[in-house]
Amino acid sequence: MTRWRRALVTGASSGIGAAITRQLASEGTALVIVARDTRRLDALAAELGGDIEVLTADLSTADGVTAVADRLTEVERPVDLLVNNAGFGFQGPYASLDYEAEQRVVDVNAGALHHLCHAAAGSMTDAGSGAILNVASVAAFIPSGSNATYAATKAFVTSFSESLHMDLSSVGVTVTASCPGFTRTEFAERAGFDASSVPKVFWQSAEAVARHALDATEKGKARAVPGALNKIGVFLFTHAPRILVRKAGSIDLDSD
Ligand SMILES: NC(=O)c1ccc[n+]([C@@H]2O[C@H](COP(=O)([O-])OP(=O)(O)OC[C@H]3O[C@@H](n4cnc5c(N)ncnc54)[C@H](OP(=O)(O)O)[C@@H]3O)[C@@H](O)[C@H]2O)c1
């Protein structure tokens, strides 16, 4: 059963974005898949077959974001589901991290998402329907002593998504923030984070996270937290005294 006619998925070359792409393709949804690595995107498109456009774009650059925004406003082949999934972060004390790399975290996780939501909101408002799925994180709810920029960008994504959810509901457009916890993808390796420091019980598969996010989007939910442990975490981080939340956020999972 096709829930959307055409979806544009950023960060489709690996992890959660690739899992979302596979699930949508298996339902017969046409796709526009976006990332920097053309070779991986082409391989995914060839493997899945069907109506898949490959759009290579670096979302940390103005040209890359503009190319994707332009695709979202094309009237000939309209997109009725935007998935803002591309994202990354770096682990370590803020002053020790490369500033330009940290700036790219802000540009991709928050800046590109902000711009692409604007492009899609305009087209979808004109069409009178559509859905936006923004991939945030449990990190949105807990300040992180070793991941400050990443956590702040994800707090932006959840707040912005919830506001847009209210803003666009009257014109038939839904906005959903998915907030996964530890998910087995390339994220930890790219972040310079030792995944083995996190007990296995906390980890979910990219497929389970993708399924949960798409189902929540179909239902028009404002926010979706996959997995019981993540739900408990978000509840505690939201309701516990702030001093305790900061203590939890200062635990360095990566240390020996
Ligand atoms: N894995 C986790 O534990 C976890 C937990 C909570 C939230 N999340 C969120 O889930 C989302 C997906 O991450 P993942 O876990 O699936 O990690 P991943 O396997 O590393 O995938 C990240 C994707 O983002 C793309 N990307 C990175 N930089 C980009 C850029 N400058 N321009 C365009 N695309 C770019 C990558 O493609 P290219 O390298 O080909 O460009 C890749 O497709 C992220 O927003 C992440 O913050 C992950």
Ligand as a Chemical Component Dictionary entry (heavy atoms), coordinates in Angstrom:
data_LIG
# 
_chem_comp.id                   LIG 
_chem_comp.type                 NON-POLYMER 
_chem_comp.pdbx_formal_charge   0 
_chem_comp.three_letter_code    LIG 
# 
loop_
_chem_comp_atom.comp_id 
_chem_comp_atom.atom_id 
_chem_comp_atom.alt_atom_id 
_chem_comp_atom.type_symbol 
_chem_comp_atom.charge 
_chem_comp_atom.model_Cartn_x 
_chem_comp_atom.model_Cartn_y 
_chem_comp_atom.model_Cartn_z 
_chem_comp_atom.pdbx_ordinal 
LIG N1  N1  N 0  22.455 6.356  15.034 1  
LIG C1  C1  C 0  22.040 6.904  16.155 2  
LIG O1  O1  O 0  22.353 6.421  17.264 3  
LIG C2  C2  C 0  21.110 8.094  16.096 4  
LIG C3  C3  C 0  20.384 8.419  17.263 5  
LIG C4  C4  C 0  19.519 9.495  17.226 6  
LIG C5  C5  C 0  19.371 10.229 16.081 7  
LIG N2  N2  N 1  20.091 9.904  14.962 8  
LIG C6  C6  C 0  19.927 10.732 13.772 9  
LIG O2  O2  O 0  19.542 9.931  12.675 10 
LIG C7  C7  C 0  19.906 10.591 11.469 11 
LIG C8  C8  C 0  20.553 9.605  10.538 12 
LIG O3  O3  O 0  21.786 9.175  11.087 13 
LIG P1  P1  P 0  22.269 7.657  11.048 14 
LIG O4  O4  O 0  22.291 7.176  12.434 15 
LIG O5  O5  O -1 21.520 6.898  10.037 16 
LIG O6  O6  O 0  23.803 7.883  10.624 17 
LIG P2  P2  P 0  24.635 7.500  9.323  18 
LIG O7  O7  O 0  24.515 6.039  9.030  19 
LIG O8  O8  O 0  25.985 8.072  9.548  20 
LIG O9  O9  O 0  23.899 8.320  8.153  21 
LIG C9  C9  C 0  24.021 9.701  8.029  22 
LIG C10 C10 C 0  23.521 10.125 6.648  23 
LIG O10 O10 O 0  23.638 11.561 6.538  24 
LIG C11 C11 C 0  24.292 11.862 5.306  25 
LIG N3  N3  N 0  25.056 13.103 5.421  26 
LIG C12 C12 C 0  26.031 13.388 6.323  27 
LIG N4  N4  N 0  26.541 14.609 6.053  28 
LIG C13 C13 C 0  25.881 15.090 4.982  29 
LIG C14 C14 C 0  25.970 16.292 4.204  30 
LIG N5  N5  N 0  26.872 17.244 4.506  31 
LIG N6  N6  N 0  25.150 16.447 3.152  32 
LIG C15 C15 C 0  24.262 15.485 2.818  33 
LIG N7  N7  N 0  24.124 14.331 3.503  34 
LIG C16 C16 C 0  24.929 14.134 4.559  35 
LIG C17 C17 C 0  25.214 10.668 5.048  36 
LIG O11 O11 O 0  25.488 10.515 3.657  37 
LIG P3  P3  P 0  26.850 10.931 2.887  38 
LIG O12 O12 O 0  27.993 10.646 3.810  39 
LIG O13 O13 O 0  26.809 10.089 1.637  40 
LIG O14 O14 O 0  26.670 12.388 2.579  41 
LIG C18 C18 C 0  24.334 9.511  5.521  42 
LIG O15 O15 O 0  23.476 9.102  4.495  43 
LIG C19 C19 C 0  20.802 11.764 11.873 44 
LIG O16 O16 O 0  20.060 12.969 11.815 45 
LIG C20 C20 C 0  21.185 11.438 13.296 46 
LIG O17 O17 O 0  21.455 12.595 14.047 47 
LIG C21 C21 C 0  20.953 8.843  14.949 48 
# 
loop_
_chem_comp_bond.comp_id 
_chem_comp_bond.atom_id_1 
_chem_comp_bond.atom_id_2 
_chem_comp_bond.value_order 
_chem_comp_bond.pdbx_ordinal 
LIG N1  C1  SING 1  
LIG C1  O1  DOUB 2  
LIG C1  C2  SING 3  
LIG C2  C3  SING 4  
LIG C2  C21 DOUB 5  
LIG C3  C4  DOUB 6  
LIG C4  C5  SING 7  
LIG C5  N2  DOUB 8  
LIG N2  C6  SING 9  
LIG N2  C21 SING 10 
LIG C6  O2  SING 11 
LIG C6  C20 SING 12 
LIG O2  C7  SING 13 
LIG C7  C8  SING 14 
LIG C7  C19 SING 15 
LIG C8  O3  SING 16 
LIG O3  P1  SING 17 
LIG P1  O4  DOUB 18 
LIG P1  O5  SING 19 
LIG P1  O6  SING 20 
LIG O6  P2  SING 21 
LIG P2  O7  DOUB 22 
LIG P2  O8  SING 23 
LIG P2  O9  SING 24 
LIG O9  C9  SING 25 
LIG C9  C10 SING 26 
LIG C10 O10 SING 27 
LIG C10 C18 SING 28 
LIG O10 C11 SING 29 
LIG C11 N3  SING 30 
LIG C11 C17 SING 31 
LIG N3  C12 SING 32 
LIG N3  C16 SING 33 
LIG C12 N4  DOUB 34 
LIG N4  C13 SING 35 
LIG C13 C14 SING 36 
LIG C13 C16 DOUB 37 
LIG C14 N5  SING 38 
LIG C14 N6  DOUB 39 
LIG N6  C15 SING 40 
LIG C15 N7  DOUB 41 
LIG N7  C16 SING 42 
LIG C17 O11 SING 43 
LIG C17 C18 SING 44 
LIG O11 P3  SING 45 
LIG P3  O12 DOUB 46 
LIG P3  O13 SING 47 
LIG P3  O14 SING 48 
LIG C18 O15 SING 49 
LIG C19 O16 SING 50 
LIG C19 C20 SING 51 
LIG C20 O17 SING 52 
# 
